[in-house]
Amino acid sequence: MNLNKLSTIASVLISIIGLSSQELLSAAADPFQYAVNETSVTLVRYDSDLGGGAREVVIPASYQGKPVTAIGQSAFSGSGTLTRITIPPAVTSIGFNAFILCKRLSSITIPEGVKIIEEGTFRGCYDLAEVTLPSGLNRIDRYAFLSCGSLAGIAIPEGVTEIGESAFSNCGIKSINIPPSVEMLGNGAFSGTNIRSIVIPDTVQIIGKGLFMGCQDLGQIDFPTQIATIPEGMFQGSGLTRITIPSTVTRIEGWAFSGCRNLSTVTIPKNVTAIARNAFDYCENLESALYTGKAPAMAAHVFDHTAPDFRIFIAGETKGYTIPRWHGYRTSLPQEEIAVQRENQSSLTTGTKSKLEKSCWASPAHPSAS
């Protein structure tokens, strides 16, 4: 390693880390590069070339008689041969992107003093299958475990209040427990995972867009009891087979259930006052929607590309609805459906269709989005 390279690293450290009294110390054959201040040491870079392609490394607990308490940003980025990294217990800070693209890293334990998993810390660690998080953790930032495809499960400790945008997106997670301390779930936090069921605790106040987008194995979800809005794209392209929208919901945002091809029916609670565009479009097997309250404001293409015989049933107040069509979709009262079934049964012996059946079901298919 030449002096120019050392000088460049020193300059970067001074500008990024901001430790005015630090000095950069690096032995020629040492794969670890450090920044030393008056009381502690930051590990700023692991040089995988100097490490000889090692599969396992142990970060030294001290350097020059001072404890290693921090791992700098991107310190191990792209270390493609490492499968295991042991972090000393004195470490309390791990910089963003610290282990990004350590593709073969399979397991890691985060020391108890770490409070935040920073942005992109383990992003693209495709083989990462086992992570132990500290009990005192407060926050998991955006992209922290993005695209950790081998990560099938993780225990989020009590005390975590925020899970950031795409924190676990495209992970292999099949199940996860969100502790009751969590107050915020960022955009797409669990999108593209293999989650099968999940409970969102009542403590959650903020739910981001696309939270479960593309979760094709998702079959069941328990909402927080006070939820008022189903966010944009929350279940877009997911595998939901049924959904119970809480009675507290007043608004369903755009694309909330778009592309949920396994849904066959949905009930719109009476308190819903607005449904945004494309909320249920491309739910190709959706046959009916039961409205239980007054007609909500409904944007364009809400039920486009649903089942050919899709129909809206009006079970609550009829004010604001029109029959036989409303917003271009066929509508009727639930009593008519019962009557159709009875008439249909009575005509089975003759093989003819009743006039009532024809009047309720023989309308042209609803329009598709242009």
ABEGO torsion letter per residue (X at the ends): XBAAAAAAAAAAAAAAAGBAABBBBBBAABABBBBBBAABBBBABBBAAAAGGBABBBBBABBGGBBBABBBBGAABGBAABABBBBBAABABBBBGAABGBAABABBBBBAABABBBBGAABGBAABABBBBBAABABBBBGAABGBAABABBBBBBGBABBBBGAABGBABABBBBBAABABBBBGAABGBABABBBBBAABABBBBGAABGBAABABBBBBAABABBBBGAABGBABABBBBBAABABBBBGAABGBAABABBBBBAABABBBBGAABGBAABABBBBABBBBBBBBGAABGBBAABBBBBABBABGBBOABBGGBBBBBAAAAAAAAAAAAAAAAAGBBBAAAAAAAABBBBBBBX
